Amino acid sequence: MDNCEQSKNKPAEDLSKVSVLSARTAHAETRLPLDADSIVRDEQHFRTLAEASFEGIALTERGIVVDCNDQLADLFGYTRSELIGKSVVDLVAPQSRAFVEEAHRTGMQGPYEHIALRKDGTTLTVEVRARFMNSRNRELRVAAIRDISEQKKSEEALENDRNLLRTLIDNLPDLIYFKDADGHYILNNLAHLHSMGVARQEDVLGKTTFDFHPRELAQQYHEDERKIVATGNAMPGREELAFHKDTGEQRWHLTTKIPIKNSQGTVTGFVGISRDITDQKQLEHQRDHYVQELQEALDRVTTLSGLLPICSGCKKIRNDKGYWQQVEGYIMEHSSARFTHGLCPECLARLYPDFKR
């Protein structure tokens, strides 16, 4: 067989030689002979494993593909024969080539990610795990390559949704927070962070209400939250006291807590929304006070209005119990008026005719 023919057969043998190397080492350690039949069986086993893998597997030497499985060829849109002999750099998008070259040069094992390039010019994101080994004085690199494009899209979509949520809740005046089923904070808006006396999300992650509120208040919050997790029912619109560490004030909150459930209906956490209603409560108190004063005033006016039975002789008034009493006494009981006593000129002349001014 000439050199050209040997070169054609050589790449197809290289992927199998990885397992052969391990087999030979094992036989050497146990001092058992390694016959040709064993080598063939090991090559067949390794080829079967490579083809059964969900991942693409490439065997390279000095950055050149010397063998691969069908999964890798399908992943990049080539046939196996087209991939063999191709430079690894040709399978990498321009923006990732410097990184991949450095990974090969330094022997990076991974896992690491980069942007790969298909035959048709489209790109995909791949995750690579690699190992270097020596086989018959040749340094070979075995790499398992997995397409993670959909995973990356999902991660990016999730991150976008999280950024949208963060932008929304951070621009609302209400206090908003998310907790897991055990009551640990996992997300808080800026208003809620400030009310607890902190500025960063990292300052509250994994902590509970007991780390930020007076024990008595924290215990009540905790009991409410345990009930939500146990029953799966929301707690709508409860008025409760809260302590704001940023101002040192005790405030009134109108709080709603809603359970978060997974696809099986299990409560995995909950979201709380609290609105500061302290000013509203103060206005309500003032309103109630004014209403009470007005009602008392109206009651007094009502009592002194209408028809009052009065004696035309002695001028006594009959009260609502049927008793007759002096006019001044009746009026003093039913109003804030008070009397001083004296004599008019006519009564003075009649009662004290000898009195001279």
Secondary structure, DSSP 8 states (H G I E B T S, - for coil): --HHHHHHHHHHHHHHHHHHHHHHHHHHHHT----HHHHHHHHHHHHHHHHH-SSEEEEEETTEEEEE-HHHHHHHT--HHHHTT-BGGGGB-HHHHHHHHHHHHHT--S-EEEEEE-TTS-EEEEEEEEEEEEETTEEEEEEEEEE-HHHHHHHHHHHHHHHHHHHHHHT-SSEEEEEETTS-EEEE-HHHHHHTT---GGGTTT--GGGTS-HHHHHHHHHHHHHHHHH---EEEEEEEEEETTTTEEEEEEEEEEEEE-TTS-EEEEEEEEEE-HHHHHHHHHHHHHHHHHHHHHHHHHHHSS---B-TTT--EE-TTS-EE-HHHHHHHSSS--------HHHHHHH-TT---
